[in-house]
Amino acid sequence: MEEKKLQAGQSDNVTWVAYAALIFAILFFSGIFASSQGWLKVLDFTVLNGSYGKIALDGAKTAFTFRGAGGSGARDGFMFALELMPAVILALGVVSVVEGLGGLRAAQKLMTPLLKPVIGIPGICGLALIASLQSTDAGAGMTKELYQNGQITDDERTVFSMFQISADAPITNYFSSAAALFSIMLTPIIVPFVVMMVFKVLGANLLRIYIKATQKKTAAGMPQAVK
């Protein structure tokens, strides 16, 4: 795959403000404050993202969002896209503020030694990774932004996408949708979550191996330069 040249000339100077912005962003996207009481709730991404109101018709047992029910084709796809927009816009807005304060440089400095050997992506993807654990839309939007800004290569974007697409948003989906099963589960609640994370890492590394094998095969098939 074609490699995209990374942006050069970024400052290595990371101040305490950058680290503070990074810590705030990690807490904001991690979901730690999602079930908090009082004002602490405003520190959570999903709480600030909120939800649409529902339209209840007279006599109907089910209330619908503005998307309704039974739609199809391009029109229903358009309404679905409208549902995604607030989460993506909010996430990118917060990340832009964090980036302006140097938070992404701090993430790159702190997380590269961990993320690079584990799934082959730079530390600057740290915030997008944390966001993807809580919101599929936010993680995807932030990854797209990193690639378009030249901060990750095409191969890194592909591997990172593989990591996200497997059990995406596990914190939100598992601890909300699967909560009804917690009382009848025969294993500790954390075990399925750990399994999901292991397979996310496994999937990303399988794709890394495939990309490297494909690149070697392509390089071996190229004609040798004439000396």
C-alpha positions as CSV (number, residue, x, y, z in Angstrom):
1,M,0.0,0.0,0.0
2,E,1.1,3.5,-0.7
3,E,2.7,5.2,2.3
4,K,1.8,8.7,3.0
5,K,4.6,10.9,4.1
6,L,4.3,12.1,7.7
7,Q,4.3,15.8,8.5
8,A,7.7,17.1,9.5
9,G,8.8,19.9,11.7
10,Q,6.5,19.3,14.7
11,S,7.8,20.6,17.9
12,D,9.0,18.0,20.5
13,N,8.4,20.4,23.3
14,V,5.7,19.0,25.5
15,T,4.6,21.3,28.3
16,W,2.6,20.4,31.5
17,V,-0.5,22.0,29.7
18,A,-0.2,19.4,27.0
19,Y,-0.1,16.6,29.5
20,A,-3.0,18.1,31.4
21,A,-5.0,18.3,28.1
22,L,-4.1,14.7,27.4
23,I,-5.3,13.5,30.8
24,F,-8.5,15.4,30.4
25,A,-9.1,13.9,27.0
26,I,-8.4,10.4,28.2
27,L,-10.9,10.8,31.1
28,F,-13.4,12.5,28.8
29,F,-13.5,9.7,26.2
30,S,-12.9,6.8,28.6
31,G,-16.5,6.7,30.0
32,I,-15.3,6.8,33.6
33,F,-17.7,9.6,34.4
34,A,-20.7,8.2,32.5
35,S,-22.4,6.9,35.6
36,S,-21.3,9.6,37.9
37,Q,-23.8,11.7,39.8
38,G,-24.1,15.5,39.8
39,W,-21.9,17.8,37.8
40,L,-19.2,15.2,37.1
41,K,-21.4,13.8,34.4
42,V,-20.5,16.8,32.1
43,L,-17.0,15.3,31.9
44,D,-18.2,12.4,29.9
45,F,-18.4,12.3,26.1
46,T,-21.6,10.2,25.8
47,V,-23.4,12.3,28.3
48,L,-22.5,15.5,26.5
49,N,-23.4,13.9,23.2
50,G,-26.8,13.2,24.6
51,S,-29.7,11.6,22.7
52,Y,-32.5,12.7,20.4
53,G,-36.0,13.2,21.8
54,K,-38.7,10.7,20.8
55,I,-42.0,11.3,19.1
56,A,-44.9,9.5,20.8
57,L,-48.1,9.2,18.7
58,D,-51.4,9.1,20.5
59,G,-52.2,5.6,21.5
60,A,-49.0,4.1,20.2
61,K,-47.0,1.9,22.5
62,T,-43.7,2.7,20.9
63,A,-42.1,6.2,20.6
64,F,-39.8,6.9,17.6
65,T,-36.9,9.2,17.0
66,F,-36.9,11.7,14.1
67,R,-35.6,8.8,11.9
68,G,-38.8,6.9,12.4
69,A,-39.2,3.2,11.5
70,G,-39.5,1.2,8.3
71,G,-37.3,3.6,6.1
72,S,-35.1,2.2,3.3
73,G,-32.7,3.2,0.6
74,A,-30.8,6.5,0.3
75,R,-33.3,8.5,2.3
76,D,-33.0,6.2,5.3
77,G,-29.2,6.2,4.8
78,F,-29.3,10.0,4.9
79,M,-31.3,10.0,8.2
80,F,-28.8,7.5,9.6
81,A,-25.9,9.7,8.7
82,L,-27.7,12.6,10.5
83,E,-27.7,10.5,13.6
84,L,-23.9,10.1,13.5
85,M,-23.1,13.7,12.9
86,P,-23.4,15.1,16.4
87,A,-21.0,12.5,17.9
88,V,-18.4,13.0,15.2
89,I,-18.6,16.8,15.3
90,L,-18.4,16.9,19.1
91,A,-15.4,14.4,19.2
92,L,-13.5,16.3,16.5
93,G,-14.1,19.6,18.2
94,V,-12.8,18.4,21.6
95,V,-9.8,16.8,19.9
96,S,-9.0,20.1,18.1
97,V,-8.9,21.9,21.4
98,V,-6.7,19.2,22.9
99,E,-4.4,19.3,19.8
100,G,-4.2,23.1,20.2
101,L,-3.0,22.6,23.7
102,G,-0.4,20.1,22.7
103,G,-2.3,17.0,24.0
104,L,-1.7,14.9,20.8
105,R,2.1,15.5,21.0
106,A,2.0,14.3,24.6
107,A,0.0,11.3,23.5
108,Q,2.6,10.6,20.8
109,K,5.4,10.9,23.3
110,L,3.9,8.7,26.0
111,M,2.0,6.1,24.0
112,T,4.3,5.3,21.1
113,P,6.5,2.9,23.1
114,L,3.3,1.0,24.0
115,L,1.2,1.1,20.8
116,K,3.9,0.7,18.3
117,P,5.0,-2.8,19.4
118,V,1.6,-3.9,20.4
119,I,-0.5,-3.0,17.3
120,G,2.0,-1.1,15.1
121,I,0.5,2.4,15.3
122,P,2.1,5.6,16.7
123,G,1.1,7.0,20.1
124,I,-0.7,9.9,18.5
125,C,-3.5,7.5,17.8
126,G,-3.9,7.1,21.6
127,L,-6.9,9.4,21.9
128,A,-8.7,8.0,18.9
129,L,-8.1,4.5,20.4
130,I,-9.6,5.5,23.7
131,A,-12.5,7.3,22.0
132,S,-13.2,4.1,19.9
133,L,-13.7,2.1,23.0
134,Q,-16.7,4.3,23.8
135,S,-18.0,5.5,20.5
136,T,-17.6,4.0,17.0
137,D,-18.3,7.3,15.3
138,A,-15.8,9.3,17.3
139,G,-13.0,6.8,16.8
140,A,-13.6,6.6,13.1
141,G,-13.8,10.4,12.7
142,M,-10.6,11.0,14.7
143,T,-8.8,8.3,12.7
144,K,-9.8,9.9,9.4
145,E,-8.6,13.3,10.7
146,L,-5.2,11.8,11.7
147,Y,-4.7,10.3,8.2
148,Q,-5.9,13.5,6.4
149,N,-3.4,15.6,8.5
150,G,-0.6,13.2,7.5
151,Q,0.0,12.1,11.1
152,I,-0.4,8.4,10.3
153,T,0.4,6.4,7.2
154,D,-2.0,4.5,5.0
155,D,-0.8,1.2,6.5
156,E,-1.2,2.5,10.0
157,R,-4.7,3.6,9.2
158,T,-5.6,0.2,7.8
159,V,-4.2,-1.6,10.9
160,F,-5.9,0.8,13.3
161,S,-9.2,0.4,11.4
162,M,-8.9,-3.3,11.9
163,F,-8.4,-2.8,15.6
164,Q,-11.5,-0.7,15.8
165,I,-13.9,-2.7,13.6
166,S,-13.6,-5.8,15.8
167,A,-15.9,-5.3,18.8
168,D,-16.0,-1.5,18.3
169,A,-17.1,0.7,21.3
170,P,-16.9,-2.3,23.7
171,I,-17.2,-0.1,26.8
172,T,-20.6,1.3,25.7
173,N,-21.9,-1.8,23.9
174,Y,-20.8,-4.4,26.5
175,F,-21.6,-2.5,29.7
176,S,-25.0,-1.3,28.4
177,S,-26.4,-3.8,26.0
178,A,-25.0,-6.9,27.8
179,A,-25.8,-5.6,31.2
180,A,-29.0,-7.7,31.3
181,L,-26.8,-10.9,31.0
182,F,-24.5,-10.0,33.9
183,S,-26.7,-11.7,36.5
184,I,-26.7,-15.1,34.7
185,M,-23.1,-15.1,33.5
186,L,-20.9,-18.0,34.7
187,T,-17.7,-16.1,34.4
188,P,-16.5,-12.8,36.0
189,I,-17.9,-9.8,34.1
190,I,-14.5,-8.6,33.1
191,V,-13.5,-11.9,31.3
192,P,-15.6,-11.3,28.1
193,F,-14.3,-7.8,27.9
194,V,-10.7,-8.9,28.1
195,V,-11.4,-11.5,25.4
196,M,-12.8,-8.8,23.2
197,M,-9.7,-6.7,23.7
198,V,-7.4,-9.6,23.0
199,F,-9.1,-10.4,19.8
200,K,-9.0,-6.7,18.8
201,V,-5.2,-6.8,19.2
202,L,-5.0,-10.2,17.5
203,G,-7.0,-9.0,14.5
204,A,-4.8,-5.9,14.1
205,N,-1.7,-8.0,14.2
206,L,-3.0,-10.5,11.7
207,L,-3.5,-7.6,9.3
208,R,0.0,-6.3,10.0
209,I,1.4,-9.6,9.0
210,Y,-0.7,-9.7,5.9
211,I,0.5,-6.2,4.9
212,K,4.1,-7.0,5.5
213,A,3.8,-10.3,3.5
214,T,2.1,-8.5,0.6
215,Q,4.8,-5.8,0.6
216,K,7.6,-8.4,0.5
217,K,5.9,-10.2,-2.3
218,T,5.5,-7.0,-4.3
219,A,9.1,-6.0,-3.7
220,A,10.3,-9.5,-4.7
221,G,8.4,-9.3,-7.9
222,M,9.8,-6.0,-9.0
223,P,12.6,-6.1,-11.6
224,Q,16.1,-5.6,-10.3
225,A,17.7,-2.3,-11.1
226,V,20.4,-2.4,-13.9
227,K,23.9,-1.7,-12.4
